[in-house]
Amino acid sequence: MNKGVNDKLSNALKSIMIMVLVLTIIIGCTSQEAVVDNDQPEKSGQTPNKQSGSPSLSEEDGTIVFKELVDVAGQNPKINIYKIFYISDGTKVEAFLSEPKESGKYPLHVTLHGGWAYERPNKTHDSFGFQAESLKNAPENVVRIAPQYRGYMGSEGSVQGLAGNTLDTRNAIKAAMSWENILTDSIYLTGASMGGGVALRTASERKDIKAVVAVSPFVGWDTIIQWMDNNTNGVWPDNVQKERKLANEYKDIFSKNPGKEKENSLLDRIPDIQSPVLLLQGTADESVVWQTVQEFANRMKEMNKTVKLILYPDGGHGLKDLYQNETSKEIDSWLTEYGLSQISKNPQ
């Protein structure tokens, strides 16, 4: 087979893998409670089994307490897929993890799903999240982990807000690092909806994040409230009016408990975000007011951060309707620019 054919096959395979990445992001993209909560994402169909009992006091955050190899029909034959449970704030959290079968050191890709935009103490095992099949076409040049957060799918505990989901993500990274096949300072974050907000907050807490992609992201209640307060005149669509009502309700909650506002904010985190950030947002998003994402991008630019915002006319939540090919190319270009596809499978 000649070099030209090989190059074509390589490019085709790369395009397929990027499309799978986009679909993985979309699968995890659920509507925010901030606007609507009637979207019904796919259910996992997975039930925890062979788990240990309740976490002991000696089990630290990030400790893997359960690990099971999962056989998914049609999966990439060059990877293994595991269902794991790890500890986060004393609670067992479910995640799926794929790793290359070939030994070596690899970058870590963390993919983050959407969910509720505020904590729900009475909501457990919520059906938003990933399933093992979401990772079946993961590429063989990265380790990928998809945490569920507390309160979602097979995880124990109740639904958390932005800060709690970020803690669960931080501990998921710690759990993945214990695999000992992760390259140092080579972590990539992709998230949708609430997962986009979690990616941004996680990037503000770590210096080893190489790049962030956030699709239809939750940009913090502080961003939303400030934008609503500054844009009261005129006639706005229904989704803006619904979001405004919720923003006022949360403003009242936060006035009585400033600590909760800080836990659910992102503007104050911008100075600490060192990673390049790609924001992808549709202007017909029924769950995220697109102007709030634009406002967040503007604030990042004012602080001389590396950020790129792409607005898609008439694009819906998660951009799963009209723009899959376009978003695939943008994500491919962004991750390539910041080194993901350039990392050797077996670095010296």
C-alpha positions as CSV (number, residue, x, y, z in Angstrom):
1,M,0.0,0.0,0.0
2,N,1.6,3.4,-1.0
3,K,2.1,6.4,1.2
4,G,-0.8,8.4,-0.3
5,V,-3.3,5.6,0.5
6,N,-1.8,5.3,4.0
7,D,-2.2,9.1,4.5
8,K,-5.8,9.0,3.4
9,L,-6.6,6.1,5.7
10,S,-4.9,7.9,8.6
11,N,-6.8,11.1,8.0
12,A,-10.1,9.2,7.7
13,L,-9.4,7.4,11.0
14,K,-8.6,10.7,12.7
15,S,-11.9,12.2,11.4
16,I,-13.8,9.3,12.8
17,M,-12.2,9.5,16.2
18,I,-12.9,13.3,16.4
19,M,-16.5,12.7,15.4
20,V,-16.7,10.1,18.2
21,L,-15.3,12.7,20.6
22,V,-18.0,15.2,19.6
23,L,-20.7,12.6,20.0
24,T,-19.4,11.7,23.4
25,I,-19.6,15.4,24.4
26,I,-23.2,15.6,23.0
27,I,-24.3,12.4,24.8
28,G,-23.2,14.0,28.0
29,C,-25.0,17.3,27.2
30,T,-28.2,17.6,29.1
31,S,-30.4,20.7,29.5
32,Q,-29.7,22.9,32.5
33,E,-32.2,23.2,35.2
34,A,-31.5,26.9,34.7
35,V,-33.9,26.9,31.8
36,V,-35.6,23.6,31.2
37,D,-35.4,20.2,32.7
38,N,-37.6,18.2,30.3
39,D,-34.8,16.9,28.1
40,Q,-34.4,13.1,28.6
41,P,-30.9,12.0,27.8
42,E,-30.0,8.4,27.3
43,K,-30.0,6.2,30.4
44,S,-27.0,4.2,31.3
45,G,-28.7,0.8,31.8
46,Q,-25.7,0.0,34.0
47,T,-26.1,-1.1,37.6
48,P,-23.3,-1.1,40.0
49,N,-22.1,-4.6,40.9
50,K,-19.3,-6.3,42.7
51,Q,-18.8,-3.1,44.7
52,S,-17.1,-2.9,48.1
53,G,-19.2,-1.7,51.0
54,S,-19.3,1.8,52.3
55,P,-16.0,3.7,52.1
56,S,-13.8,3.3,55.1
57,L,-12.4,6.3,56.9
58,S,-9.0,5.4,55.6
59,E,-10.0,5.7,51.9
60,E,-8.9,9.0,50.6
61,D,-10.5,11.1,47.8
62,G,-9.4,9.7,44.4
63,T,-9.0,6.1,45.7
64,I,-10.4,3.5,43.3
65,V,-12.5,1.1,45.3
66,F,-14.0,-0.9,42.4
67,K,-12.7,-1.7,39.0
68,E,-14.3,-4.0,36.4
69,L,-13.4,-4.7,32.8
70,V,-16.4,-4.0,30.5
71,D,-16.9,-5.7,27.2
72,V,-18.7,-3.4,24.8
73,A,-19.9,-4.8,21.5
74,G,-18.0,-3.2,18.6
75,Q,-15.5,-1.4,20.7
76,N,-12.1,-0.3,19.5
77,P,-10.0,-3.5,19.8
78,K,-7.0,-1.5,20.8
79,I,-8.4,-0.3,24.0
80,N,-9.8,-1.6,27.3
81,I,-12.9,-0.1,28.9
82,Y,-13.5,-0.2,32.7
83,K,-16.2,0.7,35.0
84,I,-14.8,2.1,38.2
85,F,-15.9,3.6,41.4
86,Y,-13.7,6.1,43.2
87,I,-14.0,8.1,46.4
88,S,-15.0,11.8,46.3
89,D,-15.9,13.6,49.6
90,G,-16.3,10.2,51.3
91,T,-18.8,9.0,48.6
92,K,-18.5,6.4,45.8
93,V,-18.6,8.0,42.4
94,E,-19.1,6.0,39.2
95,A,-16.9,6.6,36.1
96,F,-16.0,4.8,32.9
97,L,-12.4,4.8,31.8
98,S,-10.7,3.7,28.5
99,E,-7.0,3.0,28.2
100,P,-4.8,1.8,25.3
101,K,-3.8,-1.9,25.4
102,E,-0.3,-1.0,24.2
103,S,1.9,0.0,27.1
104,G,3.2,3.5,27.3
105,K,2.5,7.0,28.7
106,Y,-0.6,8.8,27.3
107,P,-2.4,12.1,27.7
108,L,-5.5,12.1,29.8
109,H,-8.8,13.3,28.3
110,V,-11.6,14.1,30.8
111,T,-15.1,14.3,29.3
112,L,-17.8,15.9,31.4
113,H,-21.5,15.6,31.1
114,G,-24.3,18.1,31.8
115,G,-26.8,18.1,34.6
116,W,-28.5,20.3,37.2
117,A,-27.3,23.9,37.6
118,Y,-27.7,23.8,41.4
119,E,-27.5,21.2,44.1
120,R,-30.4,18.9,44.7
121,P,-30.1,17.3,48.1
122,N,-33.1,15.0,47.6
123,K,-32.2,13.9,44.0
124,T,-30.1,10.7,43.7
125,H,-29.1,8.3,40.8
126,D,-30.2,10.9,38.3
127,S,-30.4,9.6,34.8
128,F,-28.1,12.2,33.2
129,G,-24.7,10.8,32.4
130,F,-22.5,8.4,30.4
131,Q,-22.7,4.7,29.7
132,A,-19.8,2.3,28.8
133,E,-20.9,2.5,25.2
134,S,-20.0,6.2,25.1
135,L,-16.3,5.1,25.2
136,K,-16.4,2.2,22.8
137,N,-14.7,4.2,20.0
138,A,-12.2,6.0,22.2
139,P,-8.8,6.3,20.4
140,E,-5.8,4.3,21.4
141,N,-3.6,7.3,21.9
142,V,-5.2,8.6,25.1
143,V,-6.6,7.6,28.4
144,R,-10.2,8.8,28.7
145,I,-12.3,9.1,31.8
146,A,-16.0,10.0,32.0
147,P,-17.1,10.6,35.6
148,Q,-20.7,10.7,36.5
149,Y,-20.5,13.1,39.6
150,R,-22.2,12.3,42.9
151,G,-26.0,11.8,42.6
152,Y,-25.9,10.7,38.9
153,M,-26.3,7.3,37.4
154,G,-24.6,4.6,39.6
155,S,-22.9,7.1,41.9
156,E,-23.9,7.4,45.5
157,G,-24.8,10.6,47.2
158,S,-27.0,13.4,45.9
159,V,-26.8,15.9,43.0
160,Q,-24.2,18.6,43.7
161,G,-23.7,22.1,42.1
162,L,-20.8,23.5,40.2
163,A,-18.3,23.2,43.1
164,G,-19.3,19.7,44.0
165,N,-19.1,18.5,40.5
166,T,-15.7,20.1,40.1
167,L,-14.5,18.3,43.3
168,D,-15.7,15.0,41.8
169,T,-13.8,15.8,38.6
170,R,-10.7,16.6,40.5
171,N,-10.9,13.3,42.2
172,A,-11.6,11.5,38.9
173,I,-8.4,12.9,37.6
174,K,-6.6,11.7,40.7
175,A,-8.1,8.2,40.2
176,A,-7.0,8.1,36.6
177,M,-3.5,9.2,37.5
178,S,-3.2,6.2,39.8
179,W,-3.2,4.1,36.6
180,E,0.4,5.3,36.2
181,N,0.2,5.5,32.4
182,I,-0.7,9.2,32.2
183,L,1.8,11.8,30.8
184,T,2.7,14.5,33.3
185,D,1.1,17.9,32.6
186,S,-1.0,16.6,29.7
187,I,-4.7,16.8,30.6
188,Y,-7.4,17.9,28.2
189,L,-11.0,18.8,29.3
190,T,-14.1,18.7,27.2
191,G,-17.5,19.4,28.6
192,A,-21.1,20.3,27.6
193,S,-23.7,22.3,29.5
194,M,-23.0,22.0,33.2
195,G,-19.9,19.9,32.2
196,G,-18.6,22.9,30.3
197,G,-18.8,24.9,33.5
198,V,-17.1,22.1,35.4
199,A,-14.3,22.1,32.8
200,L,-13.8,25.9,33.2
201,R,-13.7,25.7,37.0
202,T,-11.4,22.7,37.0
203,A,-9.1,24.6,34.7
204,S,-9.0,27.4,37.2
205,E,-7.8,25.0,39.9
206,R,-5.0,23.2,38.0
207,K,-1.9,24.2,36.1
208,D,-1.6,20.9,34.2
209,I,-4.6,21.5,31.8
210,K,-3.4,21.7,28.2
211,A,-6.7,22.8,26.6
212,V,-10.4,23.2,27.3
213,V,-13.4,22.7,25.0
214,A,-16.8,23.8,26.4
215,V,-20.0,23.3,24.4
216,S,-23.1,25.2,25.3
217,P,-21.5,25.8,28.7
218,F,-23.0,26.9,32.0
219,V,-20.9,30.0,32.8
220,G,-21.8,30.4,36.4
221,W,-24.7,32.1,38.1
222,D,-22.6,35.3,38.7
223,T,-22.2,35.7,34.9
224,I,-25.9,35.0,34.3
225,I,-27.1,37.3,37.1
226,Q,-24.9,40.2,36.0
227,W,-25.9,39.9,32.4
228,M,-29.6,39.8,33.3
229,D,-29.2,42.9,35.5
230,N,-27.5,44.8,32.7
231,N,-30.0,43.9,30.1
232,T,-33.5,44.6,31.4
233,N,-34.9,46.6,28.6
234,G,-36.5,45.4,25.4
235,V,-38.4,42.3,24.4
236,W,-36.6,39.0,25.1
237,P,-37.5,35.4,24.0
238,D,-39.1,33.0,26.4
239,N,-35.9,31.2,27.3
240,V,-34.3,34.5,28.5
241,Q,-37.4,35.4,30.5
242,K,-37.3,32.0,32.2
243,E,-33.6,32.3,32.9
244,R,-34.2,35.9,34.3
245,K,-36.8,34.5,36.7
246,L,-34.4,31.8,37.9
247,A,-31.5,34.3,38.2
248,N,-33.6,36.5,40.5
249,E,-34.5,33.5,42.6
250,Y,-30.8,32.5,43.0
251,K,-29.9,36.1,43.6
252,D,-32.2,36.1,46.6
253,I,-30.7,32.7,47.8
254,F,-27.1,34.0,47.4
255,S,-27.9,37.3,49.3
256,K,-28.7,35.2,52.3
257,N,-25.7,32.8,51.7
258,P,-22.8,34.4,49.9
259,G,-20.8,31.2,50.2
260,K,-23.3,29.4,47.9
261,E,-22.8,32.2,45.3
262,K,-19.1,31.7,45.4
263,E,-19.5,27.9,44.9
264,N,-21.6,28.5,41.8
265,S,-19.6,31.3,40.2
266,L,-17.0,31.5,37.5
267,L,-16.2,35.1,36.8
268,D,-13.9,35.3,39.9
269,R,-12.1,32.2,38.6
270,I,-11.0,33.7,35.2
271,P,-7.7,35.1,36.6
272,D,-6.6,31.6,37.5
273,I,-7.5,30.0,34.1
274,Q,-4.2,29.5,32.3
275,S,-5.4,27.0,29.7
276,P,-6.6,28.0,26.2
277,V,-10.4,27.8,26.1
278,L,-12.6,27.1,23.1
279,L,-16.3,28.0,23.6
280,L,-18.9,26.6,21.1
281,Q,-22.4,28.1,21.4
282,G,-25.6,28.1,19.4
283,T,-27.8,31.2,19.2
284,A,-31.0,29.2,19.4
285,D,-30.0,27.3,22.6
286,E,-33.1,26.6,24.6
287,S,-31.1,26.0,27.8
288,V,-28.3,28.5,27.8
289,V,-28.7,32.2,27.0
290,W,-26.0,32.6,24.3
291,Q,-25.3,36.2,25.3
292,T,-24.1,35.0,28.7
293,V,-21.5,32.8,27.0
294,Q,-20.4,35.8,24.9
295,E,-20.2,37.9,28.1
296,F,-17.9,35.3,29.7
297,A,-15.7,35.2,26.6
298,N,-15.5,39.0,26.7
299,R,-14.4,38.9,30.3
300,M,-11.7,36.4,29.5
301,K,-10.4,38.6,26.7
302,E,-10.3,41.6,29.0
303,M,-8.0,39.6,31.2
304,N,-5.8,38.6,28.2
305,K,-6.7,35.0,28.4
306,T,-6.5,32.7,25.4
307,V,-10.1,32.2,24.4
308,K,-12.0,31.5,21.2
309,L,-15.8,31.8,21.0
310,I,-17.7,30.5,18.0
311,L,-21.4,31.3,17.7
312,Y,-23.6,29.1,15.5
313,P,-26.7,30.7,14.1
314,D,-29.9,28.8,15.0
315,G,-27.7,26.2,16.8
316,G,-29.5,24.4,19.7
317,H,-28.3,23.1,23.0
318,G,-25.2,20.9,22.6
319,L,-25.1,21.8,18.9
320,K,-26.4,18.3,18.2
321,D,-28.8,19.5,15.5
322,L,-27.1,21.4,12.6
323,Y,-23.4,21.6,13.3
324,Q,-21.8,18.3,14.1
325,N,-19.4,18.4,11.2
326,E,-18.4,22.0,11.9
327,T,-17.9,21.5,15.6
328,S,-15.9,18.3,14.9
329,K,-13.4,20.3,12.8
330,E,-13.2,23.1,15.4
331,I,-12.5,20.6,18.2
332,D,-10.0,18.8,16.1
333,S,-8.2,22.0,15.2
334,W,-8.1,23.2,18.8
335,L,-6.9,20.0,20.4
336,T,-4.3,19.6,17.6
337,E,-3.1,23.1,18.1
338,Y,-2.4,22.4,21.8
339,G,-0.7,19.1,21.3
340,L,-3.2,16.3,21.7
341,S,-2.7,14.6,18.3
342,Q,1.0,15.4,18.3
343,I,1.9,13.3,21.4
344,S,3.7,10.1,20.7
345,K,2.0,6.8,21.7
346,N,5.3,5.7,23.3
347,P,7.2,8.8,24.3
348,Q,10.8,8.3,25.5
